[in-house]
């Protein structure tokens, strides 16, 4: 979902930049900064908080292995104990499985799996049973983790089962009896992994969400997750992982909200409880938090972080910029802050956030 910058944010940013821009004195042909940039740190933090709020995502919905449990294609046929029950179980598994992998109604699958169908002939002899059992073993496990075309949102690694090939009646019975409960469990699995959750949204890139906070809705499906917040430790473009792990496995339909809490935490440090109209915070002790927050906002929205931003500087308003000058009361610090805030604003405007 593309982000539209509200007019009030741009108006606040322009007013701040005008307070930072150097004033030219014709009589002395010199420039001066009308307001020391450190005195405007709280106003800068307020603008960053507004921009971060635009990036925070509204309610998002978990997408697990399946979008809907497929109870209709489970197999209740008796375990295999002799040729007759062996043939019956193998043929029942083949028939139900081929229906399951083609099912897309209700997003059981988001696309049919046309790769891993079982094509071996139905079993009515030991030779056919061996061939069918081995194909079931191979194709079932391949389907469980199949992600191509978004067949599954998330691989079902729990049910993968790849023993040695069957070679006779006895080994066929053992494999078929072990596969039946794994297949049945797969059919109705709408969960993710214990360490994370899947989502249909395309996050900016690998680990772009690190430090953000996901808070599950009070009415979410999984009771143990209601109201729980977790800090993201890693992510792919479609999966979030947490450290520590969540108290329960999320399932399809659970809802949560994403917030860039790491940026907010830096702004709290910078502001030290002061608002935009209060006296300045300490730019020398807490100023790096402002630069940290700017860098995180730019990076997490996919922008290019200017090379003049240095998160390790003890006095970030002294940093050199394309308009380098002297000190936090000089043009260098003022233009650094004006430049960096504009880059952050433009990066947010170009960002497509998860929806």
Secondary structure per residue as TSV (DSSP state, phi and psi in degrees):
chain	resnum	aa	ss	phi	psi
A	1	X	-	360.0	120.0
A	2	X	B	-66.8	148.9
A	3	X	-	-102.1	130.3
A	4	X	-	-104.7	124.3
A	5	X	-	-78.4	118.9
A	6	X	-	-61.1	148.2
A	7	X	H	-58.7	-34.9
A	8	X	H	-65.4	-32.6
A	9	X	H	-68.4	-45.4
A	10	X	H	-64.7	-35.9
A	11	X	H	-65.6	-41.8
A	12	X	H	-65.4	-40.9
A	13	X	H	-65.0	-44.1
A	14	X	H	-62.6	-42.1
A	15	X	H	-62.1	-41.1
A	16	X	H	-65.8	-44.2
A	17	X	H	-63.8	-37.0
A	18	X	H	-65.1	-30.4
A	19	X	H	-75.0	-19.8
A	20	X	H	-96.7	-24.5
A	21	X	S	-65.7	138.3
A	22	X	E	-65.4	147.9
A	23	X	E	-101.8	131.5
A	24	X	E	-88.9	129.6
A	25	X	E	-107.2	107.2
A	26	X	T	-64.7	-34.5
A	27	X	T	-67.9	-29.6
A	28	X	T	-112.7	-0.4
A	29	X	T	49.4	41.9
A	30	X	E	-125.1	166.5
A	31	X	E	-114.4	151.8
A	32	X	E	-140.3	157.6
A	33	X	E	-93.5	123.6
A	34	X	S	-65.4	-33.0
A	35	X	S	-135.7	129.5
A	36	X	-	-57.1	131.2
A	37	X	G	-59.9	-31.3
A	38	X	G	-66.7	-25.0
A	39	X	G	-71.1	-15.6
A	40	X	G	-105.1	11.2
A	41	X	H	-58.9	-40.7
A	42	X	H	-67.6	-37.3
A	43	X	H	-66.5	-39.1
A	44	X	H	-62.8	-41.6
A	45	X	H	-62.6	-37.6
A	46	X	H	-64.8	-40.7
A	47	X	H	-66.0	-42.3
A	48	X	H	-62.6	-36.5
A	49	X	H	-64.9	-38.7
A	50	X	H	-66.2	-42.0
A	51	X	H	-65.7	-40.0
A	52	X	H	-63.9	-38.5
A	53	X	H	-60.5	-32.7
A	54	X	H	-69.8	-30.8
A	55	X	H	-79.8	-33.6
A	56	X	S	-51.8	137.7
A	57	X	E	-94.3	147.0
A	58	X	E	-73.9	-161.9
A	59	X	E	-60.1	127.6
A	60	X	E	-119.6	153.3
A	61	X	E	-116.5	129.9
A	62	X	B	-67.6	138.3
A	63	X	-	-118.9	113.7
A	64	X	-	-92.7	-152.0
A	65	X	S	-60.4	-52.7
A	66	X	-	-117.0	155.4
A	67	X	S	-82.5	-20.8
A	68	X	S	-151.2	138.1
A	69	X	-	-67.1	138.8
A	70	X	-	-105.7	81.8
A	71	X	-	-77.5	-24.2
A	72	X	T	-66.4	-27.3
A	73	X	T	-106.5	19.4
A	74	X	-	-74.4	163.5
A	75	X	-	-115.8	125.3
A	76	X	-	-110.4	4.6
A	77	X	-	-58.8	143.1
A	78	X	-	-58.3	153.2
A	79	X	-	-60.4	155.4
A	80	X	-	-82.4	127.8
A	81	X	-	-132.9	-12.6
A	82	X	S	-155.6	174.6
A	83	X	H	-53.7	-43.9
A	84	X	H	-61.9	-49.0
A	85	X	H	-72.0	-27.0
A	86	X	H	-65.8	-47.3
A	87	X	H	-61.0	-43.6
A	88	X	H	-62.6	-43.8
A	89	X	H	-69.2	-44.7
A	90	X	H	-61.8	-44.9
A	91	X	H	-67.5	-36.3
A	92	X	H	-67.9	-41.4
A	93	X	H	-62.6	-44.1
A	94	X	H	-59.6	-49.0
A	95	X	H	-64.5	-46.7
A	96	X	H	-67.0	-42.8
A	97	X	H	-61.7	-44.5
A	98	X	H	-63.9	-31.6
A	99	X	H	-69.9	-42.5
A	100	X	H	-60.8	-48.9
A	101	X	H	-68.6	-17.8
A	102	X	H	-92.5	-6.7
A	103	X	-	-81.5	124.7
A	104	X	-	-122.2	-10.9
A	105	X	G	-57.6	132.0
A	106	X	G	69.2	13.8
A	107	X	G	61.9	34.6
A	108	X	S	-50.7	-51.0
A	109	X	S	-122.3	149.4
A	110	X	S	-83.1	-12.4
A	111	X	S	-157.3	147.0
A	112	X	-	-67.9	146.4
A	113	X	-	-91.4	101.7
A	114	X	-	-97.9	7.1
A	115	X	S	-96.8	-36.3
A	116	X	S	-111.1	31.5
A	117	X	-	-70.6	151.9
A	118	X	-	-91.9	116.4
A	119	X	-	-107.6	-7.7
A	120	X	S	-61.7	150.6
A	121	X	-	-64.3	151.7
A	122	X	-	-57.1	150.7
A	123	X	-	-87.4	132.4
A	124	X	S	-147.2	14.2
A	125	X	S	-153.9	166.1
A	126	X	H	-61.3	-43.0
A	127	X	H	-61.1	-45.7
A	128	X	H	-66.9	-34.9
A	129	X	H	-65.3	-41.0
A	130	X	H	-62.5	-47.5
A	131	X	H	-61.5	-46.1
A	132	X	H	-66.8	-42.7
A	133	X	H	-60.1	-44.2
A	134	X	H	-67.9	-35.1
A	135	X	H	-70.7	-39.2
A	136	X	H	-58.2	-47.7
A	137	X	H	-56.6	-47.2
A	138	X	H	-71.1	-48.5
A	139	X	H	-71.0	-37.9
A	140	X	H	-60.2	-50.2
A	141	X	H	-65.1	-35.0
A	142	X	H	-64.9	-39.6
A	143	X	H	-68.1	-40.1
A	144	X	H	-54.4	-34.6
A	145	X	T	-108.0	13.6
A	146	X	-	-76.9	121.9
A	147	X	-	-115.5	-10.2
A	148	X	G	-56.3	132.8
A	149	X	G	67.7	17.9
A	150	X	G	61.7	31.6
A	151	X	S	-53.0	-52.3
A	152	X	-	-115.6	148.5
A	153	X	S	-79.9	-20.8
A	154	X	S	-150.6	135.9
A	155	X	-	-72.2	139.1
A	156	X	-	-94.7	82.9
A	157	X	G	-77.7	-16.9
A	158	X	G	-66.3	-30.9
A	159	X	G	-100.4	-0.2
A	160	X	-	-60.8	133.5
A	161	X	-	-145.6	110.2
A	162	X	-	-132.4	71.3
A	163	X	-	-75.9	179.1
A	164	X	S	-61.8	152.3
A	165	X	-	-58.8	148.7
A	166	X	-	-70.9	145.0
A	167	X	-	-129.7	-9.1
A	168	X	S	-159.5	-178.7
A	169	X	H	-55.3	-48.7
A	170	X	H	-60.8	-44.0
A	171	X	H	-71.6	-29.7
A	172	X	H	-63.2	-46.6
A	173	X	H	-58.7	-44.4
A	174	X	H	-61.8	-43.8
A	175	X	H	-67.7	-46.7
A	176	X	H	-63.2	-41.9
A	177	X	H	-66.4	-31.7
A	178	X	H	-77.1	-34.9
A	179	X	H	-73.3	-34.6
A	180	X	H	-53.7	-52.8
A	181	X	H	-67.4	-30.0
A	182	X	H	-68.6	-42.6
A	183	X	H	-62.9	-46.2
A	184	X	H	-61.0	-40.1
A	185	X	H	-65.4	-40.2
A	186	X	H	-61.6	-43.1
A	187	X	H	-55.7	-36.1
A	188	X	T	-105.5	9.0
A	189	X	-	-81.8	117.2
A	190	X	-	-117.2	15.3
A	191	X	B	-92.3	176.1
A	192	X	-	-110.2	-152.0
A	193	X	-	-98.0	158.8
A	194	X	T	-63.2	-24.7
A	195	X	T	-97.5	5.9
A	196	X	E	-171.3	-167.9
A	197	X	E	-146.4	150.4
A	198	X	E	-97.8	156.5
A	199	X	B	-151.2	149.2
A	200	X	S	-75.6	-16.0
A	201	X	S	-70.2	149.3
A	202	X	-	-98.2	105.0
A	203	X	-	-72.1	162.8
A	204	X	S	-55.8	-39.4
A	205	X	S	176.3	-179.9
A	206	X	T	-58.2	128.4
A	207	X	T	62.1	19.1
A	208	X	T	-72.7	-16.4
A	209	X	T	-102.7	5.0
A	210	X	T	-58.0	131.0
A	211	X	T	94.1	-16.3
A	212	X	-	-74.5	160.7
A	213	X	E	-114.5	132.1
A	214	X	E	-108.8	123.9
A	215	X	E	-116.6	123.3
A	216	X	E	-80.9	142.1
A	217	X	-	-64.3	151.3
A	218	X	T	-62.6	-28.4
A	219	X	T	-102.4	19.3
A	220	X	-	-65.3	158.8
A	221	X	S	-61.6	-46.6
A	222	X	S	-80.4	109.9
A	223	X	G	-56.8	-41.4
A	224	X	G	-67.7	-12.1
A	225	X	G	-100.2	-6.4
A	226	X	T	-62.5	121.2
A	227	X	T	77.8	-0.1
A	228	X	-	-80.7	139.5
A	229	X	E	-113.7	144.3
A	230	X	E	-136.2	143.9
A	231	X	E	-94.2	129.6
A	232	X	E	-75.6	125.0
A	233	X	E	-98.0	-23.5
A	234	X	E	-162.9	158.4
A	235	X	E	-156.6	152.4
A	236	X	-	-100.5	-167.1
A	237	X	S	-74.4	-8.8
A	238	X	S	-140.0	6.0
A	239	X	E	-138.2	136.3
A	240	X	E	-109.8	138.3
A	241	X	E	-123.3	149.0
A	242	X	E	-123.9	149.6
A	243	X	S	-139.4	112.1
A	244	X	S	-70.8	165.6
A	245	X	-	-65.8	158.5
A	246	X	-	-66.7	154.6
A	247	X	S	-73.0	-10.0
A	248	X	S	-152.9	160.4
A	249	X	-	-79.5	120.7
A	250	X	-	-64.3	151.6
A	251	X	B	-127.5	162.3
A	252	X	T	-53.2	129.3
A	253	X	T	104.4	-19.4
A	254	X	-	-62.9	143.9
A	255	X	E	-120.9	150.2
A	256	X	E	-153.9	165.7
A	257	X	E	-120.9	137.6
A	258	X	E	-100.1	134.3
A	259	X	E	-132.9	142.9
A	260	X	-	-85.4	70.4
A	261	X	H	-65.8	-29.3
A	262	X	H	-63.2	-38.4
A	263	X	H	-67.2	-45.4
A	264	X	H	-59.1	-39.5
A	265	X	H	-62.9	-39.8
A	266	X	H	-65.0	-37.1
A	267	X	H	-69.4	-33.8
A	268	X	H	-62.9	-42.6
A	269	X	H	-61.2	-43.7
A	270	X	H	-65.3	-47.1
A	271	X	H	-73.6	-26.6
A	272	X	T	49.9	40.1
A	273	X	T	80.5	5.5
A	274	X	-	-100.2	146.0
A	275	X	-	-93.2	179.3
A	276	X	T	-66.2	-22.2
A	277	X	T	-94.2	-4.2
A	278	X	S	-84.8	175.9
A	279	X	-	-64.2	161.8
A	280	X	-	-65.1	145.5
A	281	X	-	-75.9	174.2
A	282	X	-	-80.3	104.6
A	283	X	T	-72.0	-19.8
A	284	X	T	-83.5	-38.3
A	285	X	T	-85.6	-37.6
A	286	X	T	-111.0	-7.7
A	287	X	H	-55.6	-36.7
A	288	X	H	-56.6	-26.4
A	289	X	H	-64.9	-34.6
A	290	X	H	-66.0	-45.3
A	291	X	H	-65.1	-40.3
A	292	X	H	-56.3	-47.7
A	293	X	H	-63.7	-40.9
A	294	X	H	-63.9	-46.4
A	295	X	H	-62.0	-45.0
A	296	X	H	-62.5	-42.2
A	297	X	H	-64.4	-42.6
A	298	X	H	-65.6	-48.3
A	299	X	H	-64.3	-42.1
A	300	X	H	-74.6	-15.3
A	301	X	T	-101.8	10.3
A	302	X	T	85.0	10.3
A	303	X	-	-83.7	169.7
A	304	X	-	-91.7	120.1
A	305	X	-	-74.6	124.6
A	306	X	-	-58.0	142.2
A	307	X	T	-66.9	-19.5
A	308	X	T	-82.0	-4.7
A	309	X	-	-86.0	124.4
A	310	X	-	-128.2	107.5
A	311	X	T	-70.7	-9.1
A	312	X	T	-94.8	-2.3
A	313	X	-	-72.2	134.6
A	314	X	S	-73.9	-24.4
A	315	X	S	-130.9	80.8
A	316	X	G	-61.3	-24.1
A	317	X	G	-77.1	-5.5
A	318	X	G	-91.9	-6.2
A	319	X	-	-62.9	147.8
A	320	X	-	-71.8	150.4
A	321	X	-	-139.2	-179.7
A	322	X	T	-57.3	-16.1
A	323	X	T	-119.5	55.7
A	324	X	-	-59.1	140.9
A	325	X	-	-151.4	-168.2
A	326	X	S	-103.8	125.8
A	327	X	S	71.6	168.3
A	328	X	T	-72.4	-13.5
A	329	X	T	-103.0	6.7
A	330	X	S	-105.4	-176.0
A	331	X	H	-69.8	-28.4
A	332	X	H	-60.0	-50.6
A	333	X	H	-65.9	-38.4
A	334	X	H	-65.1	-46.7
A	335	X	H	-70.8	-32.4
A	336	X	H	-58.5	-48.3
A	337	X	H	-66.1	-42.2
A	338	X	H	-63.5	-43.8
A	339	X	H	-62.6	-49.3
A	340	X	H	-64.1	-39.9
A	341	X	H	-65.7	-36.3
A	342	X	H	-67.2	-41.2
A	343	X	H	-61.8	-42.5
A	344	X	H	-62.8	-43.6
A	345	X	H	-61.0	-46.6
A	346	X	H	-68.3	-34.2
A	347	X	H	-66.8	-39.4
A	348	X	H	-64.7	-42.8
A	349	X	H	-62.7	-30.2
A	350	X	T	-89.4	-4.4
A	351	X	-	-83.6	137.5
A	352	X	B	-106.0	108.9
A	353	X	-	-85.9	156.7
A	354	X	-	-58.9	145.5
A	355	X	-	-125.7	360.0
